Amino acid sequence: MGLYELLVADGRIKRLVQSKAPMTELKAAATAVGMRTLKQDGNERVLLGPTDMHQVRAVCG
């Protein structure tokens, strides 16, 4: 099973990347438009049952 993090870049995200904005600002903008982090995806899969926290931690650190 894979864990996934996908950022679909809208205009604001593209401008932040191009201007080399701080990662905290980029992450805030991305989550505001619905991006889920790798860890969030892993946590959901733990709750649904197909994996456990040990495996998620191995991937996400």
C-alpha positions as CSV (number, residue, x, y, z in Angstrom):
1,M,0.0,0.0,0.0
2,G,1.2,3.5,-0.7
3,L,0.9,6.7,1.3
4,Y,0.4,9.8,-0.9
5,E,0.9,13.5,-0.6
6,L,-0.2,15.5,-3.7
7,L,0.0,19.2,-4.1
8,V,-2.0,20.6,-7.0
9,A,-0.4,24.0,-7.6
10,D,-2.9,26.8,-8.1
11,G,-1.8,30.4,-9.0
12,R,-1.0,31.3,-5.4
13,I,1.1,28.2,-4.8
14,K,3.0,28.8,-8.0
15,R,3.8,32.3,-7.0
16,L,5.0,31.2,-3.5
17,V,7.3,28.6,-5.1
18,Q,8.7,31.0,-7.6
19,S,9.4,33.6,-4.9
20,K,11.1,31.0,-2.7
21,A,8.6,31.7,0.1
22,P,9.3,30.0,3.5
23,M,8.2,26.4,3.7
24,T,5.8,27.3,6.5
25,E,4.0,29.7,4.3
26,L,3.9,27.3,1.4
27,K,2.5,24.5,3.6
28,A,-0.2,26.8,5.1
29,A,-1.3,27.8,1.6
30,A,-1.3,24.2,0.4
31,T,-3.3,22.9,3.3
32,A,-5.8,25.8,2.9
33,V,-6.6,24.5,-0.6
34,G,-7.0,20.9,0.6
35,M,-3.6,19.3,0.4
36,R,-3.1,16.4,2.9
37,T,0.3,15.6,4.1
38,L,1.9,12.2,3.9
39,K,1.5,11.8,7.7
40,Q,-2.2,12.8,7.5
41,D,-2.8,10.2,4.7
42,G,-1.0,7.6,6.9
43,N,-3.0,8.4,10.0
44,E,-6.3,8.0,8.0
45,R,-5.1,4.6,6.8
46,V,-4.3,3.6,10.4
47,L,-7.8,4.5,11.4
48,L,-9.3,2.6,8.5
49,G,-7.2,-0.5,9.4
50,P,-5.0,-1.5,6.5
51,T,-1.8,-0.4,8.2
52,D,-0.4,0.5,11.7
53,M,1.5,3.5,13.2
54,H,4.8,1.6,13.1
55,Q,4.6,1.4,9.3
56,V,3.5,5.1,9.0
57,R,6.4,6.2,11.2
58,A,8.8,4.2,9.1
59,V,7.7,6.1,6.0
60,C,7.1,9.6,7.6
61,G,9.8,9.7,10.2
